[in-house]
């Protein structure tokens, strides 16, 4: 058993965990933004048939999230103005829409394609992609450190001393 390798491996694992936790702390603005979105005041809009609510993405490099429900209890059509990733998911009677524009600022439209008026209760907000960077980078670095630490721990336990 090599004590130097064991100590170094353990130190790398602890350092990897600390860096990961620092990344989570630095990216905590995302969770508070989503929490505000979920618990914030909702807009109410009566949408006639074949009409829509349009929401603009205010800045480049931002992801827009819309949470809505309506009096029909059915999902409405969501249309993005440009290329990008658009996801809609139903969660406990509400619909969550996330749109990440690929090239530039865009708009989202919630369209009433039904034959009757619908009251839409919605809230929306943006999340800057830059706030994810500390979390992503710290995750990559911490995974590398933890893997190296585990390898050193195994080598330290297997190799025999002189």
Secondary structure, 3 states (H helix, E strand, C coil): CCHHHHHHHHHHHHHHHHHHHHHHHHCHHHHHHHHHHHHCCCEEEEECCCCEEEEECCCCCEEEEEEEEECCCCCCEEEECCCEEEEEEEECCEEEEEEEECCCCCEEEEECCCCCCEEEEEEEEEEEHHHHHHHHHHHHHHHHHHHHHHHHHHHHHHCCCC
